[in-house]
């Protein structure tokens, strides 16, 4: 291999004292360096630093005159308290995070510097703020209430020694924890003390409601009891501090993740987290970190990286998180091409063209805007190992130790989940009380088991939530199961009673059906007799109609024959009459005028007019009268009307008068035509009318006979019509009777079938009652037992759910005592 030389390179290194995860550097390596030891500054120097910071803040913000002199005693009290805490609270395997440094003092001073003069205008309010910040930095990491009380005692001593007051003098008699927040009023972001816990709870619940409205996916269904509200405010306070990082130490289900998301949303920060999947490794983790860092480094909006010890797939994850918390960056996270891309994004904002300046600007933004919240579990060795191996996790974070939920928190959580069961208010409170007592009792039993058997049992809020959810599920399941059995038995008993009642009803209905069937049979027989009689009458009536029809047909034929003969004779005279009428119609006025022109007409013309006047019934047959009639405008119409209406009414007397003229030798038709064409046509009509009248007179006896026969025929037809109507009516009656008979038979068949069906149903019902009669008493007894079980189901399910959730890790003796002495007694009390 080629030997390589490194020229013109100087190494500047830094190290801490060995211990706490730092390896010891050998003397051989140290001999190659000029070693400079940075000694811990003296109390005077530290006091001066923080006194100056507070003094400048009070002066620049124009605080009241009685507050400005407090900068020095506050700095002294904080430093003295810090030393006292370091002496009393030593790190142990169980309290490996009890490690304190100057950063803790700076966080206290930083918290005090958040306050505004308008919300801190008295000495008491400033001292209350100092106590609050001490509790946030030191008190929140305490693992038990005894340590917290000891810390309060130390604070009270410092208040008396340096600030000439006491804990009660600052806080009064109140037992509520002092809380300062900057989101109590949406229109005012000043860091201020909350007036009371109820108001704070309403504000945080409102923030949660808004978060759930805006969040995509499943909303956070969490119960904000007082402890959860205060923890949310604590996390929010850390996130709002510059480069504020948090380590949340608690059991599963204590709300670390949910409260962090809520606190980040209240601060207006975006929350980042990784999603563990199969084969998720360091490369994937760093790709996620790149996205998070680039997002907060190129935007003005800060973000929160929420990381949990459950997500540590590789040890190197913790190294990167430790580096991110300590220095604000992960070495070699971004490739050169990505760095160039990021520099272009922030170049304008950085206000420089120097690549190193731009990159440092980006790293500073990441360090300031990315807040890491590391969630650790109390159980196991992770907390002890990580705090020892990675001191940055302790030194650069503000810790919050999530204590066991108090009874009021357990009570509120239980009430929230059992609301869906719709208990009465008294029962709901009793059930919630049972849950809280059961959980705290199990914690006591687990402590006793550790003391007696050295067996650990971690009782976490997750167990409690599973208990409540399990109870809700178990109660609903058993309610459905037992309720279904009760309903099934109740239905069976009801059906059995209905079967007995049905059997009685069927028996009565069967008697009625038999009576109806007998009546229908009788009705059918009566209808058959009436039908037979009517059929016989109809046959006789039919024969009578047929005979009468033959007689009528004969009379009709004879009458028709005589009428036809008479009409034939009459029709012989009709052509001449019609011909004459047509000739008269063809005559013109001129031709009639020729006739009227005669003052003394020829004998033939005067005779023609005399005959016309005789036909028309005139007694005056003289020429002047004839001339007047002839002059009438409707003369021809009168001739037509007479031919149409009066030709059948000419009497023998009239014919005798006419015959006197027609028998004269001078009245020949040719002679008349020779004298006058009009007179000839009129005379031709007169002769045809005479001929028709004589023919009509000759057939008159036959016409009278025909009329007589027609009257007789009409009477016979009327008699025949009456017979036919009677026959049709009788036949209709027979059809009606047949229909009634068919309907009666159908009804009888139906009644018969109904009777058979009723009989079958009655037999089935009686058989069912007989077979199930012996089971009825057993069903009643089982139904009563199930109803008692259903009544006691609330308490039984409580004991069962608690046993299933908690009793598994306990030995038999502990289980027996837990159930007998705690669970059963609490159910009886409830």
Protein Blocks (a to p, Z undefined) as FASTA:
>chain_A
ZZdddehiacddddddeeehiacddfklmmmpccdddddddfklmmmmmmmmmmmmmmmn
opafklmmmmmmmmmmmmmmmmmmmmmmccdfklmmlccdfklmmmmmmmmmmpcfkloc
bfklmmmmmmmmmmmmmmmmpcbfklmmmmmmmmmmmmmmmnopafklmnomafbdcddd
fklbmkbccdcddfbfklmmmmmmmmmmmmmmmpgcjdddddddfklmmmmmmmmmmmmp
ghiacdddddehilmmmmmmmmmmmnopacddddddehiafklmmmmmmmmmmmmmmpmb
dcdddddfklmmbfklmmmmmmmmmnopaehkbcfklmmmmmmmmmmmnopabfklmmmm
mmmmmmmmmccdddddfehjklmmmmmmmmmlmmmpccdddddddfklmmmmmmmmmmmn
opafklmmmmmmmmmmmmmmmmmmmmmmmmmnopacdddfklmmmmmmmmmmmmmmmmmm
mmmmmmmmmmmmmmmmmmmmmmmmmmmmmmmmmmmmmmmmmmmmmmmmmmmmmmmmmmmm
mmmmmmmmmmmmmmmmmmmmmmmmmmmmmmmmmmmmmmmmmmmmmpcfklmmmmmmpmbd
cfklmmmmmmmmmmnopablcfklmmmmmmpmklmmmmmmmmmmmmmmccfklmmmmmmm
mmpmklcfklmmmmpmklmmmmmmmmmmmmmmmmmmmmmmmmmmmmmmmmmmmmmmmmmm
mmmmmmmmmmmmmmmmmmmmmmmmmmmmmmmmmmmmmmmmmmmmmmmmmmmmmmmmmmmm
mmmmmmmmmmmmmmmmmmmmmmmmmmmmpcfklmmmmmmmmmmmmmmmZZ
